[in-house]
Amino acid sequence: MVVRVESQPVHRETQGHRGIHASLGVVEIGTWKVSDCVEQQPSLPDRPIPVDVDRPNPDTSLIR
């Protein structure tokens, strides 16, 4: 499983991500607020950061 993170555009408050599974392909596309990451610096003590999933893959039950 790999999570690919996009760079944050200057004019947006969110950052995009894709969850990619080796055999299933893209299993999740979503965003999170950059401010949530900044507030929890340096070690994310209240993890995980809330994530908005825009497109889940219905076959994600296969990897759990």
C-alpha positions as CSV (number, residue, x, y, z in Angstrom):
1,M,0.0,0.0,0.0
2,V,1.3,3.4,-1.0
3,V,-0.1,6.8,-0.2
4,R,0.7,9.5,-2.7
5,V,0.4,13.1,-1.5
6,E,0.1,16.1,-3.8
7,S,1.8,19.4,-3.1
8,Q,-0.5,22.0,-1.7
9,P,-1.6,24.6,-4.2
10,V,-1.1,28.2,-2.9
11,H,-4.8,29.2,-3.3
12,R,-6.2,26.1,-1.4
13,E,-6.4,25.1,2.2
14,T,-6.5,21.4,1.4
15,Q,-3.9,18.8,0.3
16,G,-4.8,15.9,-1.9
17,H,-3.9,12.2,-1.5
18,R,-4.4,8.9,-3.3
19,G,-4.2,5.5,-1.6
20,I,-2.7,2.9,-4.1
21,H,-2.7,-0.8,-3.5
22,A,-0.3,-2.9,-5.6
23,S,-2.9,-5.4,-6.8
24,L,-6.1,-3.4,-6.6
25,G,-4.9,0.0,-8.0
26,V,-6.3,3.2,-6.6
27,V,-8.4,2.4,-3.5
28,E,-9.0,6.0,-2.2
29,I,-8.8,9.6,-3.4
30,G,-9.4,12.4,-0.9
31,T,-8.1,15.5,0.8
32,W,-7.3,16.9,4.3
33,K,-7.0,20.3,5.7
34,V,-3.4,21.5,5.9
35,S,-4.2,23.5,9.0
36,D,-5.1,20.2,10.8
37,C,-1.5,19.0,10.1
38,V,0.1,22.3,11.2
39,E,-1.9,22.3,14.5
40,Q,-0.5,18.9,15.5
41,Q,3.1,19.6,14.8
42,P,5.7,18.1,15.4
43,S,4.5,14.6,16.2
44,L,0.7,14.3,15.5
45,P,-0.2,13.4,19.1
46,D,-4.0,13.3,18.3
47,R,-3.7,11.2,15.2
48,P,-5.1,10.4,12.8
49,I,-5.9,13.6,11.0
50,P,-9.5,13.8,9.6
51,V,-9.6,12.9,5.9
52,D,-12.4,13.6,3.4
53,V,-12.6,10.7,1.1
54,D,-13.9,11.8,-2.3
55,R,-13.8,8.4,-4.1
56,P,-13.5,5.2,-2.2
57,N,-13.0,1.9,-4.0
58,P,-15.8,-0.6,-3.1
59,D,-13.2,-3.4,-3.1
60,T,-11.2,-2.0,-0.1
61,S,-12.6,-4.7,2.1
62,L,-10.2,-7.1,0.4
63,I,-7.2,-5.3,2.0
64,R,-8.4,-5.2,5.6
